[in-house]
Amino acid sequence: MLELTNSRTYKHIQLMKTVFIAYDQALQDYVIDALNDSNVRGYTFFEQAGGRGSRTGDPHLGSHAWPSMNSAILSVMEDEKVQPLLRRLKQLDEDNQMLGLRAFVWNVEESI
């Protein structure tokens, strides 16, 4: 992608995406493997993340009634790494439907 820096000058900009992955804690090693296999090095890990899926699955709230918990990862990566990662995560979710995994992608507008 090119960005107009003045009326006649362009500079190259690396397109970046943010991927947020929420998943049952039992999938931790598999999600990390998917990141590694997709050549995604950097991420932020949230060990305890509660929640409830919008379509199916039991709540993961860490309570007596709903003792399971989720974890989450937030990663910023080059645009071309997103689809291979999402394919791996989709397969992981399909192979473990009772556990639950969701991934969301949005654009990175700026970074330092």
Biopython code that builds the backbone (N, CA, C, O; Angstrom):
import numpy as np
from Bio.PDB.StructureBuilder import StructureBuilder

atoms = [
    (1, "MET", "N", (0.847, -1.169, 0.000)),
    (1, "MET", "CA", (0.000, 0.000, 0.000)),
    (1, "MET", "C", (0.891, 1.231, 0.000)),
    (1, "MET", "O", (1.990, 1.212, 0.556)),
    (2, "LEU", "N", (0.421, 2.286, -0.617)),
    (2, "LEU", "CA", (1.172, 3.529, -0.662)),
    (2, "LEU", "C", (0.425, 4.606, 0.091)),
    (2, "LEU", "O", (-0.805, 4.643, 0.087)),
    (3, "GLU", "N", (1.164, 5.472, 0.732)),
    (3, "GLU", "CA", (0.586, 6.589, 1.456)),
    (3, "GLU", "C", (1.123, 7.873, 0.849)),
    (3, "GLU", "O", (2.324, 7.998, 0.609)),
    (4, "LEU", "N", (0.233, 8.830, 0.600)),
    (4, "LEU", "CA", (0.651, 10.121, 0.091)),
    (4, "LEU", "C", (1.260, 10.918, 1.228)),
    (4, "LEU", "O", (0.571, 11.223, 2.202)),
    (5, "THR", "N", (2.550, 11.266, 1.125)),
    (5, "THR", "CA", (3.214, 12.020, 2.180)),
    (5, "THR", "C", (3.222, 13.513, 1.888)),
    (5, "THR", "O", (3.289, 14.318, 2.817)),
    (6, "ASN", "N", (3.156, 13.894, 0.638)),
    (6, "ASN", "CA", (2.899, 15.271, 0.233)),
    (6, "ASN", "C", (2.290, 15.202, -1.152)),
    (6, "ASN", "O", (1.877, 14.120, -1.571)),
    (7, "SER", "N", (2.215, 16.276, -1.866)),
    (7, "SER", "CA", (1.498, 16.265, -3.135)),
    (7, "SER", "C", (2.141, 15.364, -4.183)),
    (7, "SER", "O", (1.463, 14.998, -5.143)),
    (8, "ARG", "N", (3.426, 14.983, -4.051)),
    (8, "ARG", "CA", (4.084, 14.187, -5.086)),
    (8, "ARG", "C", (4.899, 13.008, -4.558)),
    (8, "ARG", "O", (5.456, 12.254, -5.355)),
    (9, "THR", "N", (4.985, 12.828, -3.259)),
    (9, "THR", "CA", (5.843, 11.794, -2.702)),
    (9, "THR", "C", (4.997, 10.703, -2.053)),
    (9, "THR", "O", (4.052, 10.986, -1.317)),
    (10, "TYR", "N", (5.358, 9.432, -2.344)),
    (10, "TYR", "CA", (4.702, 8.289, -1.732)),
    (10, "TYR", "C", (5.738, 7.476, -0.976)),
    (10, "TYR", "O", (6.904, 7.428, -1.368)),
    (11, "LYS", "N", (5.317, 6.843, 0.097)),
    (11, "LYS", "CA", (6.200, 5.910, 0.788)),
    (11, "LYS", "C", (5.455, 4.599, 0.986)),
    (11, "LYS", "O", (4.226, 4.575, 1.055)),
    (12, "HIS", "N", (6.204, 3.517, 1.078)),
    (12, "HIS", "CA", (5.609, 2.195, 1.253)),
    (12, "HIS", "C", (5.191, 2.019, 2.710)),
    (12, "HIS", "O", (5.926, 2.380, 3.629)),
    (13, "ILE", "N", (3.987, 1.454, 2.906)),
    (13, "ILE", "CA", (3.470, 1.173, 4.248)),
    (13, "ILE", "C", (3.167, -0.314, 4.345)),
    (13, "ILE", "O", (2.529, -0.874, 3.453)),
    (14, "GLN", "N", (3.610, -0.955, 5.403)),
    (14, "GLN", "CA", (3.310, -2.360, 5.669)),
    (14, "GLN", "C", (1.888, -2.456, 6.206)),
    (14, "GLN", "O", (1.575, -1.855, 7.233)),
    (15, "LEU", "N", (1.020, -3.205, 5.525)),
    (15, "LEU", "CA", (-0.333, -3.412, 6.005)),
    (15, "LEU", "C", (-0.290, -4.372, 7.188)),
    (15, "LEU", "O", (0.300, -5.449, 7.101)),
    (16, "MET", "N", (-0.912, -3.980, 8.285)),
    (16, "MET", "CA", (-0.906, -4.789, 9.496)),
    (16, "MET", "C", (-2.344, -5.034, 9.936)),
    (16, "MET", "O", (-3.238, -4.223, 9.695)),
    (17, "LYS", "N", (-2.538, -6.169, 10.585)),
    (17, "LYS", "CA", (-3.835, -6.551, 11.132)),
    (17, "LYS", "C", (-3.660, -6.945, 12.586)),
    (17, "LYS", "O", (-2.594, -7.401, 13.001)),
    (18, "THR", "N", (-4.720, -6.763, 13.349)),
    (18, "THR", "CA", (-4.785, -7.263, 14.716)),
    (18, "THR", "C", (-5.693, -8.483, 14.716)),
    (18, "THR", "O", (-6.786, -8.447, 14.151)),
    (19, "VAL", "N", (-5.245, -9.561, 15.345)),
    (19, "VAL", "CA", (-6.068, -10.759, 15.493)),
    (19, "VAL", "C", (-6.266, -10.994, 16.988)),
    (19, "VAL", "O", (-5.303, -11.105, 17.748)),
    (20, "PHE", "N", (-7.519, -11.067, 17.389)),
    (20, "PHE", "CA", (-7.880, -11.389, 18.770)),
    (20, "PHE", "C", (-8.432, -12.804, 18.766)),
    (20, "PHE", "O", (-9.375, -13.103, 18.033)),
    (21, "ILE", "N", (-7.850, -13.673, 19.578)),
    (21, "ILE", "CA", (-8.254, -15.077, 19.652)),
    (21, "ILE", "C", (-8.711, -15.365, 21.081)),
    (21, "ILE", "O", (-7.942, -15.196, 22.027)),
    (22, "ALA", "N", (-9.954, -15.796, 21.234)),
    (22, "ALA", "CA", (-10.479, -16.221, 22.536)),
    (22, "ALA", "C", (-10.741, -17.719, 22.438)),
    (22, "ALA", "O", (-11.326, -18.183, 21.460)),
    (23, "TYR", "N", (-10.308, -18.488, 23.459)),
    (23, "TYR", "CA", (-10.372, -19.938, 23.354)),
    (23, "TYR", "C", (-10.393, -20.579, 24.730)),
    (23, "TYR", "O", (-9.928, -19.995, 25.709)),
    (24, "ASP", "N", (-10.938, -21.784, 24.792)),
    (24, "ASP", "CA", (-10.913, -22.579, 26.015)),
    (24, "ASP", "C", (-9.453, -22.836, 26.392)),
    (24, "ASP", "O", (-8.624, -23.110, 25.523)),
    (25, "GLN", "N", (-9.143, -22.748, 27.671)),
    (25, "GLN", "CA", (-7.763, -22.918, 28.133)),
    (25, "GLN", "C", (-7.151, -24.257, 27.725)),
    (25, "GLN", "O", (-5.931, -24.370, 27.610)),
    (26, "ALA", "N", (-7.976, -25.257, 27.510)),
    (26, "ALA", "CA", (-7.459, -26.566, 27.097)),
    (26, "ALA", "C", (-6.781, -26.512, 25.726)),
    (26, "ALA", "O", (-6.010, -27.411, 25.390)),
    (27, "LEU", "N", (-7.053, -25.483, 24.937)),
    (27, "LEU", "CA", (-6.483, -25.348, 23.599)),
    (27, "LEU", "C", (-5.195, -24.531, 23.567)),
    (27, "LEU", "O", (-4.657, -24.277, 22.489)),
    (28, "GLN", "N", (-4.699, -24.121, 24.706)),
    (28, "GLN", "CA", (-3.539, -23.217, 24.786)),
    (28, "GLN", "C", (-2.359, -23.646, 23.905)),
    (28, "GLN", "O", (-1.898, -22.866, 23.072)),
    (29, "ASP", "N", (-1.878, -24.852, 24.078)),
    (29, "ASP", "CA", (-0.700, -25.302, 23.316)),
    (29, "ASP", "C", (-0.972, -25.333, 21.824)),
    (29, "ASP", "O", (-0.083, -25.036, 21.025)),
    (30, "TYR", "N", (-2.190, -25.690, 21.438)),
    (30, "TYR", "CA", (-2.542, -25.758, 20.023)),
    (30, "TYR", "C", (-2.618, -24.369, 19.384)),
    (30, "TYR", "O", (-2.222, -24.187, 18.233)),
    (31, "VAL", "N", (-3.124, -23.404, 20.130)),
    (31, "VAL", "CA", (-3.187, -22.032, 19.612)),
    (31, "VAL", "C", (-1.775, -21.474, 19.447)),
    (31, "VAL", "O", (-1.483, -20.828, 18.440)),
    (32, "ILE", "N", (-0.903, -21.712, 20.417)),
    (32, "ILE", "CA", (0.492, -21.267, 20.302)),
    (32, "ILE", "C", (1.169, -21.950, 19.119)),
    (32, "ILE", "O", (1.924, -21.311, 18.387)),
    (33, "ASP", "N", (0.911, -23.234, 18.924)),
    (33, "ASP", "CA", (1.456, -23.941, 17.758)),
    (33, "ASP", "C", (0.973, -23.313, 16.455)),
    (33, "ASP", "O", (1.747, -23.173, 15.508)),
    (34, "ALA", "N", (-0.302, -22.935, 16.404)),
    (34, "ALA", "CA", (-0.844, -22.304, 15.192)),
    (34, "ALA", "C", (-0.145, -20.978, 14.915)),
    (34, "ALA", "O", (0.165, -20.668, 13.764)),
    (35, "LEU", "N", (0.103, -20.197, 15.958)),
    (35, "LEU", "CA", (0.841, -18.938, 15.792)),
    (35, "LEU", "C", (2.252, -19.210, 15.288)),
    (35, "LEU", "O", (2.704, -18.578, 14.334)),
    (36, "ASN", "N", (2.940, -20.136, 15.915)),
    (36, "ASN", "CA", (4.307, -20.462, 15.510)),
    (36, "ASN", "C", (4.367, -20.974, 14.075)),
    (36, "ASN", "O", (5.221, -20.549, 13.298)),
    (37, "ASP", "N", (3.467, -21.881, 13.723)),
    (37, "ASP", "CA", (3.453, -22.449, 12.376)),
    (37, "ASP", "C", (3.087, -21.414, 11.318)),
    (37, "ASP", "O", (3.405, -21.591, 10.142)),
    (38, "SER", "N", (2.423, -20.335, 11.727)),
    (38, "SER", "CA", (2.054, -19.256, 10.804)),
    (38, "SER", "C", (3.096, -18.131, 10.814)),
    (38, "SER", "O", (2.879, -17.070, 10.230)),
    (39, "ASN", "N", (4.220, -18.373, 11.478)),
    (39, "ASN", "CA", (5.309, -17.389, 11.571)),
    (39, "ASN", "C", (4.878, -16.079, 12.226)),
    (39, "ASN", "O", (5.323, -14.997, 11.843)),
    (40, "VAL", "N", (4.009, -16.204, 13.212)),
    (40, "VAL", "CA", (3.585, -15.050, 14.004)),
    (40, "VAL", "C", (4.348, -15.117, 15.315)),
    (40, "VAL", "O", (4.128, -16.019, 16.124)),
    (41, "ARG", "N", (5.236, -14.172, 15.522)),
    (41, "ARG", "CA", (6.105, -14.217, 16.700)),
    (41, "ARG", "C", (5.521, -13.459, 17.881)),
    (41, "ARG", "O", (5.529, -13.965, 19.003)),
    (42, "GLY", "N", (5.018, -12.267, 17.651)),
    (42, "GLY", "CA", (4.597, -11.405, 18.751)),
    (42, "GLY", "C", (3.131, -11.552, 19.111)),
    (42, "GLY", "O", (2.267, -11.650, 18.239)),
    (43, "TYR", "N", (2.864, -11.566, 20.400)),
    (43, "TYR", "CA", (1.481, -11.593, 20.875)),
    (43, "TYR", "C", (1.446, -11.203, 22.345)),
    (43, "TYR", "O", (2.461, -11.226, 23.041)),
    (44, "THR", "N", (0.254, -10.845, 22.795)),
    (44, "THR", "CA", (-0.012, -10.597, 24.207)),
    (44, "THR", "C", (-1.011, -11.648, 24.662)),
    (44, "THR", "O", (-2.030, -11.866, 24.008)),
    (45, "PHE", "N", (-0.720, -12.302, 25.784)),
    (45, "PHE", "CA", (-1.498, -13.421, 26.281)),
    (45, "PHE", "C", (-2.269, -13.003, 27.531)),
    (45, "PHE", "O", (-1.702, -12.434, 28.465)),
    (46, "PHE", "N", (-3.566, -13.294, 27.533)),
    (46, "PHE", "CA", (-4.425, -13.059, 28.694)),
    (46, "PHE", "C", (-4.824, -14.427, 29.237)),
    (46, "PHE", "O", (-5.649, -15.119, 28.642)),
    (47, "GLU", "N", (-4.240, -14.811, 30.362)),
    (47, "GLU", "CA", (-4.421, -16.162, 30.880)),
    (47, "GLU", "C", (-5.854, -16.444, 31.327)),
    (47, "GLU", "O", (-6.372, -17.528, 31.060)),
    (48, "GLN", "N", (-6.492, -15.513, 31.986)),
    (48, "GLN", "CA", (-7.843, -15.707, 32.506)),
    (48, "GLN", "C", (-8.798, -14.751, 31.796)),
    (48, "GLN", "O", (-8.750, -13.540, 32.009)),
    (49, "ALA", "N", (-9.654, -15.299, 30.962)),
    (49, "ALA", "CA", (-10.652, -14.495, 30.260)),
    (49, "ALA", "C", (-11.990, -15.203, 30.359)),
    (49, "ALA", "O", (-12.155, -16.307, 29.841)),
    (50, "GLY", "N", (-12.934, -14.574, 31.015)),
    (50, "GLY", "CA", (-14.264, -15.149, 31.120)),
    (50, "GLY", "C", (-15.104, -14.734, 29.929)),
    (50, "GLY", "O", (-14.774, -13.787, 29.215)),
    (51, "GLY", "N", (-16.202, -15.461, 29.725)),
    (51, "GLY", "CA", (-17.106, -15.077, 28.649)),
    (51, "GLY", "C", (-18.077, -16.176, 28.292)),
    (51, "GLY", "O", (-18.081, -17.266, 28.864)),
    (52, "ARG", "N", (-18.900, -15.838, 27.319)),
    (52, "ARG", "CA", (-19.892, -16.781, 26.821)),
    (52, "ARG", "C", (-20.008, -16.589, 25.316)),
    (52, "ARG", "O", (-20.098, -15.457, 24.842)),
    (53, "GLY", "N", (-20.006, -17.669, 24.571)),
    (53, "GLY", "CA", (-20.122, -17.596, 23.123)),
    (53, "GLY", "C", (-21.463, -17.061, 22.673)),
    (53, "GLY", "O", (-22.470, -17.225, 23.362)),
    (54, "SER", "N", (-21.476, -16.421, 21.515)),
    (54, "SER", "CA", (-22.708, -15.815, 21.020)),
    (54, "SER", "C", (-23.657, -16.820, 20.378)),
    (54, "SER", "O", (-24.845, -16.537, 20.226)),
    (55, "ARG", "N", (-23.147, -17.992, 19.999)),
    (55, "ARG", "CA", (-24.002, -18.972, 19.314)),
    (55, "ARG", "C", (-24.198, -20.251, 20.116)),
    (55, "ARG", "O", (-25.331, -20.690, 20.314)),
    (56, "THR", "N", (-23.133, -20.838, 20.568)),
    (56, "THR", "CA", (-23.223, -22.135, 21.240)),
    (56, "THR", "C", (-22.259, -22.165, 22.412)),
    (56, "THR", "O", (-21.517, -21.213, 22.651)),
    (57, "GLY", "N", (-22.283, -23.266, 23.132)),
    (57, "GLY", "CA", (-21.312, -23.480, 24.206)),
    (57, "GLY", "C", (-21.761, -22.958, 25.545)),
    (57, "GLY", "O", (-22.654, -22.117, 25.653)),
    (58, "ASP", "N", (-21.113, -23.482, 26.558)),
    (58, "ASP", "CA", (-21.391, -23.075, 27.931)),
    (58, "ASP", "C", (-20.581, -21.839, 28.286)),
    (58, "ASP", "O", (-19.518, -21.608, 27.708)),
    (59, "PRO", "N", (-21.074, -21.037, 29.239)),
    (59, "PRO", "CA", (-20.276, -19.909, 29.720)),
    (59, "PRO", "C", (-18.971, -20.402, 30.362)),
    (59, "PRO", "O", (-18.915, -21.497, 30.921)),
    (60, "HIS", "N", (-17.955, -19.593, 30.273)),
    (60, "HIS", "CA", (-16.656, -19.848, 30.917)),
    (60, "HIS", "C", (-16.427, -18.684, 31.880)),
    (60, "HIS", "O", (-15.860, -17.659, 31.504)),
    (61, "LEU", "N", (-16.873, -18.852, 33.121)),
    (61, "LEU", "CA", (-16.896, -17.736, 34.065)),
    (61, "LEU", "C", (-16.055, -17.955, 35.313)),
    (61, "LEU", "O", (-15.923, -17.039, 36.125)),
    (62, "GLY", "N", (-15.486, -19.130, 35.491)),
    (62, "GLY", "CA", (-14.671, -19.388, 36.666)),
    (62, "GLY", "C", (-15.470, -19.410, 37.958)),
    (62, "GLY", "O", (-14.923, -19.148, 39.029)),
    (63, "SER", "N", (-16.747, -19.716, 37.872)),
    (63, "SER", "CA", (-17.607, -19.742, 39.066)),
    (63, "SER", "C", (-17.935, -21.194, 39.429)),
    (63, "SER", "O", (-17.549, -22.126, 38.723)),
    (64, "HIS", "N", (-18.649, -21.368, 40.538)),
    (64, "HIS", "CA", (-19.050, -22.720, 40.922)),
    (64, "HIS", "C", (-19.975, -23.327, 39.865)),
    (64, "HIS", "O", (-19.867, -24.512, 39.548)),
    (65, "ALA", "N", (-20.868, -22.527, 39.331)),
    (65, "ALA", "CA", (-21.806, -23.027, 38.334)),
    (65, "ALA", "C", (-21.140, -23.231, 36.977)),
    (65, "ALA", "O", (-21.459, -24.181, 36.262)),
    (66, "TRP", "N", (-20.221, -22.346, 36.626)),
    (66, "TRP", "CA", (-19.533, -22.394, 35.330)),
    (66, "TRP", "C", (-18.030, -22.284, 35.570)),
    (66, "TRP", "O", (-17.460, -21.205, 35.409)),
    (67, "PRO", "N", (-17.372, -23.399, 35.957)),
    (67, "PRO", "CA", (-15.983, -23.328, 36.408)),
    (67, "PRO", "C", (-14.933, -23.151, 35.302)),
    (67, "PRO", "O", (-13.817, -22.720, 35.592)),
    (68, "SER", "N", (-15.254, -23.467, 34.068)),
    (68, "SER", "CA", (-14.265, -23.343, 33.000)),
    (68, "SER", "C", (-13.875, -21.888, 32.777)),
    (68, "SER", "O", (-14.621, -20.963, 33.096)),
    (69, "MET", "N", (-12.682, -21.719, 32.221)),
    (69, "MET", "CA", (-12.213, -20.374, 31.872)),
    (69, "MET", "C", (-11.641, -20.392, 30.464)),
    (69, "MET", "O", (-11.223, -21.433, 29.957)),
    (70, "ASN", "N", (-11.630, -19.234, 29.851)),
    (70, "ASN", "CA", (-10.990, -19.035, 28.558)),
    (70, "ASN", "C", (-9.640, -18.374, 28.776)),
    (70, "ASN", "O", (-9.325, -17.908, 29.871)),
    (71, "SER", "N", (-8.864, -18.344, 27.731)),
    (71, "SER", "CA", (-7.687, -17.493, 27.624)),
    (71, "SER", "C", (-7.859, -16.701, 26.342)),
    (71, "SER", "O", (-8.747, -16.995, 25.542)),
    (72, "ALA", "N", (-7.019, -15.705, 26.142)),
    (72, "ALA", "CA", (-7.105, -14.900, 24.927)),
    (72, "ALA", "C", (-5.715, -14.449, 24.522)),
    (72, "ALA", "O", (-4.820, -14.302, 25.354)),
    (73, "ILE", "N", (-5.559, -14.236, 23.241)),
    (73, "ILE", "CA", (-4.310, -13.730, 22.677)),
    (73, "ILE", "C", (-4.650, -12.591, 21.734)),
    (73, "ILE", "O", (-5.605, -12.668, 20.960)),
    (74, "LEU", "N", (-3.866, -11.547, 21.809)),
    (74, "LEU", "CA", (-3.967, -10.406, 20.912)),
    (74, "LEU", "C", (-2.641, -10.307, 20.181)),
    (74, "LEU", "O", (-1.586, -10.217, 20.809)),
    (75, "SER", "N", (-2.690, -10.324, 18.845)),
    (75, "SER", "CA", (-1.456, -10.300, 18.067)),
    (75, "SER", "C", (-1.613, -9.344, 16.893)),
    (75, "SER", "O", (-2.653, -9.313, 16.236)),
    (76, "VAL", "N", (-0.569, -8.566, 16.639)),
    (76, "VAL", "CA", (-0.517, -7.691, 15.473)),
    (76, "VAL", "C", (0.478, -8.316, 14.508)),
    (76, "VAL", "O", (1.599, -8.659, 14.886)),
    (77, "MET", "N", (0.052, -8.461, 13.251)),
    (77, "MET", "CA", (0.875, -9.183, 12.279)),
    (77, "MET", "C", (0.712, -8.584, 10.891)),
    (77, "MET", "O", (-0.203, -7.804, 10.627)),
    (78, "GLU", "N", (1.627, -8.976, 10.014)),
    (78, "GLU", "CA", (1.537, -8.566, 8.628)),
    (78, "GLU", "C", (0.270, -9.167, 8.026)),
    (78, "GLU", "O", (-0.140, -10.273, 8.376)),
    (79, "ASP", "N", (-0.326, -8.426, 7.130)),
    (79, "ASP", "CA", (-1.582, -8.797, 6.499)),
    (79, "ASP", "C", (-1.547, -10.206, 5.910)),
    (79, "ASP", "O", (-2.520, -10.950, 6.037)),
    (80, "GLU", "N", (-0.447, -10.579, 5.273)),
    (80, "GLU", "CA", (-0.382, -11.876, 4.591)),
    (80, "GLU", "C", (-0.336, -13.069, 5.546)),
    (80, "GLU", "O", (-0.507, -14.205, 5.104)),
    (81, "LYS", "N", (-0.112, -12.845, 6.828)),
    (81, "LYS", "CA", (-0.074, -13.944, 7.798)),
    (81, "LYS", "C", (-1.444, -14.284, 8.372)),
    (81, "LYS", "O", (-1.613, -15.320, 9.015)),
    (82, "VAL", "N", (-2.418, -13.416, 8.140)),
    (82, "VAL", "CA", (-3.727, -13.582, 8.774)),
    (82, "VAL", "C", (-4.465, -14.813, 8.261)),
    (82, "VAL", "O", (-4.902, -15.636, 9.066)),
    (83, "GLN", "N", (-4.614, -14.963, 6.965)),
    (83, "GLN", "CA", (-5.406, -16.069, 6.425)),
    (83, "GLN", "C", (-4.834, -17.443, 6.760)),
    (83, "GLN", "O", (-5.596, -18.336, 7.131)),
    (84, "PRO", "N", (-3.512, -17.648, 6.643)),
    (84, "PRO", "CA", (-2.992, -18.958, 7.077)),
    (84, "PRO", "C", (-3.281, -19.245, 8.552)),
    (84, "PRO", "O", (-3.609, -20.375, 8.913)),
    (85, "LEU", "N", (-3.162, -18.230, 9.398)),
    (85, "LEU", "CA", (-3.461, -18.416, 10.818)),
    (85, "LEU", "C", (-4.938, -18.731, 11.017)),
    (85, "LEU", "O", (-5.273, -19.652, 11.762)),
    (86, "LEU", "N", (-5.818, -17.993, 10.374)),
    (86, "LEU", "CA", (-7.252, -18.242, 10.528)),
    (86, "LEU", "C", (-7.642, -19.638, 10.047)),
    (86, "LEU", "O", (-8.508, -20.277, 10.644)),
    (87, "ARG", "N", (-7.019, -20.110, 8.988)),
    (87, "ARG", "CA", (-7.298, -21.481, 8.523)),
    (87, "ARG", "C", (-6.926, -22.503, 9.591)),
    (87, "ARG", "O", (-7.684, -23.435, 9.861)),
    (88, "ARG", "N", (-5.755, -22.323, 10.197)),
    (88, "ARG", "CA", (-5.327, -23.240, 11.266)),
    (88, "ARG", "C", (-6.285, -23.185, 12.448)),
    (88, "ARG", "O", (-6.660, -24.222, 12.995)),
    (89, "LEU", "N", (-6.682, -21.976, 12.843)),
    (89, "LEU", "CA", (-7.575, -21.819, 13.990)),
    (89, "LEU", "C", (-8.959, -22.387, 13.693)),
    (89, "LEU", "O", (-9.576, -23.000, 14.564)),
    (90, "LYS", "N", (-9.448, -22.191, 12.482)),
    (90, "LYS", "CA", (-10.760, -22.742, 12.101)),
    (90, "LYS", "C", (-10.738, -24.266, 12.189)),
    (90, "LYS", "O", (-11.683, -24.874, 12.691)),
    (91, "GLN", "N", (-9.669, -24.878, 11.707)),
    (91, "GLN", "CA", (-9.556, -26.338, 11.783)),
    (91, "GLN", "C", (-9.482, -26.796, 13.247)),
    (91, "GLN", "O", (-10.094, -27.798, 13.618)),
    (92, "LEU", "N", (-8.744, -26.072, 14.057)),
    (92, "LEU", "CA", (-8.640, -26.390, 15.482)),
    (92, "LEU", "C", (-10.012, -26.312, 16.144)),
    (92, "LEU", "O", (-10.363, -27.177, 16.946)),
    (93, "ASP", "N", (-10.782, -25.291, 15.818)),
    (93, "ASP", "CA", (-12.123, -25.148, 16.378)),
    (93, "ASP", "C", (-13.032, -26.282, 15.904)),
    (93, "ASP", "O", (-13.792, -26.838, 16.698)),
    (94, "GLU", "N", (-12.961, -26.626, 14.628)),
    (94, "GLU", "CA", (-13.797, -27.706, 14.104)),
    (94, "GLU", "C", (-13.439, -29.054, 14.723)),
    (94, "GLU", "O", (-14.311, -29.897, 14.930)),
    (95, "ASP", "N", (-12.170, -29.254, 15.016)),
    (95, "ASP", "CA", (-11.726, -30.504, 15.632)),
    (95, "ASP", "C", (-12.075, -30.585, 17.118)),
    (95, "ASP", "O", (-12.056, -31.672, 17.696)),
    (96, "ASN", "N", (-12.391, -29.455, 17.738)),
    (96, "ASN", "CA", (-12.659, -29.392, 19.188)),
    (96, "ASN", "C", (-13.905, -28.556, 19.445)),
    (96, "ASN", "O", (-13.858, -27.590, 20.207)),
    (97, "GLN", "N", (-15.008, -28.914, 18.824)),
    (97, "GLN", "CA", (-16.215, -28.092, 18.865)),
    (97, "GLN", "C", (-16.769, -27.874, 20.266)),
    (97, "GLN", "O", (-17.399, -26.846, 20.517)),
    (98, "MET", "N", (-16.560, -28.787, 21.162)),
    (98, "MET", "CA", (-17.109, -28.648, 22.511)),
    (98, "MET", "C", (-16.322, -27.648, 23.366)),
    (98, "MET", "O", (-16.817, -27.200, 24.400)),
    (99, "LEU", "N", (-15.112, -27.297, 22.946)),
    (99, "LEU", "CA", (-14.278, -26.400, 23.749)),
    (99, "LEU", "C", (-14.507, -24.936, 23.404)),
    (99, "LEU", "O", (-14.651, -24.112, 24.307)),
    (100, "GLY", "N", (-14.543, -24.599, 22.147)),
    (100, "GLY", "CA", (-14.799, -23.225, 21.733)),
    (100, "GLY", "C", (-13.542, -22.438, 21.443)),
    (100, "GLY", "O", (-12.584, -22.442, 22.216)),
    (101, "LEU", "N", (-13.572, -21.761, 20.302)),
    (101, "LEU", "CA", (-12.487, -20.890, 19.875)),
    (101, "LEU", "C", (-13.083, -19.881, 18.908)),
    (101, "LEU", "O", (-13.843, -20.256, 18.014)),
    (102, "ARG", "N", (-12.753, -18.615, 19.072)),
    (102, "ARG", "CA", (-13.184, -17.559, 18.153)),
    (102, "ARG", "C", (-11.992, -16.664, 17.863)),
    (102, "ARG", "O", (-11.137, -16.441, 18.719)),
    (103, "ALA", "N", (-11.954, -16.158, 16.641)),
    (103, "ALA", "CA", (-10.900, -15.229, 16.241)),
    (103, "ALA", "C", (-11.536, -14.066, 15.487)),
    (103, "ALA", "O", (-12.449, -14.256, 14.684)),
    (104, "PHE", "N", (-11.045, -12.867, 15.757)),
    (104, "PHE", "CA", (-11.563, -11.645, 15.149)),
    (104, "PHE", "C", (-10.389, -10.837, 14.615)),
    (104, "PHE", "O", (-9.319, -10.811, 15.224)),
    (105, "VAL", "N", (-10.588, -10.180, 13.486)),
    (105, "VAL", "CA", (-9.515, -9.438, 12.826)),
    (105, "VAL", "C", (-9.951, -8.001, 12.582)),
    (105, "VAL", "O", (-11.080, -7.749, 12.162)),
    (106, "TRP", "N", (-9.049, -7.061, 12.849)),
    (106, "TRP", "CA", (-9.304, -5.676, 12.467)),
    (106, "TRP", "C", (-8.012, -5.007, 12.024)),
    (106, "TRP", "O", (-6.916, -5.493, 12.302)),
    (107, "ASN", "N", (-8.163, -3.882, 11.328)),
    (107, "ASN", "CA", (-7.025, -3.153, 10.787)),
    (107, "ASN", "C", (-6.248, -2.405, 11.861)),
    (107, "ASN", "O", (-6.826, -1.921, 12.835)),
    (108, "VAL", "N", (-4.956, -2.316, 11.680)),
    (108, "VAL", "CA", (-4.115, -1.478, 12.523)),
    (108, "VAL", "C", (-3.937, -0.156, 11.779)),
    (108, "VAL", "O", (-3.428, -0.125, 10.659)),
    (109, "GLU", "N", (-4.352, 0.914, 12.405)),
    (109, "GLU", "CA", (-4.250, 2.214, 11.750)),
    (109, "GLU", "C", (-2.912, 2.891, 12.009)),
    (109, "GLU", "O", (-2.372, 3.569, 11.134)),
    (110, "GLU", "N", (-2.377, 2.705, 13.214)),
    (110, "GLU", "CA", (-1.079, 3.281, 13.557)),
    (110, "GLU", "C", (-0.415, 2.417, 14.608)),
    (110, "GLU", "O", (-1.085, 1.675, 15.326)),
    (111, "SER", "N", (0.901, 2.513, 14.700)),
    (111, "SER", "CA", (1.621, 1.808, 15.754)),
    (111, "SER", "C", (2.945, 2.524, 15.989)),
    (111, "SER", "O", (3.384, 3.334, 15.173)),
    (112, "ILE", "N", (3.575, 2.209, 17.127)),
    (112, "ILE", "CA", (4.900, 2.770, 17.416)),
    (112, "ILE", "C", (5.836, 1.611, 17.712)),
    (112, "ILE", "O", (7.017, 1.826, 17.987)),
]
sb = StructureBuilder()
sb.init_structure("model")
sb.init_model(0)
sb.init_chain("A")
sb.init_seg("    ")
for serial, (resi, resn, name, xyz) in enumerate(atoms, 1):
    if name == "N":
        sb.init_residue(resn, " ", resi, " ")
    sb.init_atom(name, np.array(xyz, "f"), 0.0, 1.0, " ", f" {name:<3s}", serial, name[0])
structure = sb.get_structure()
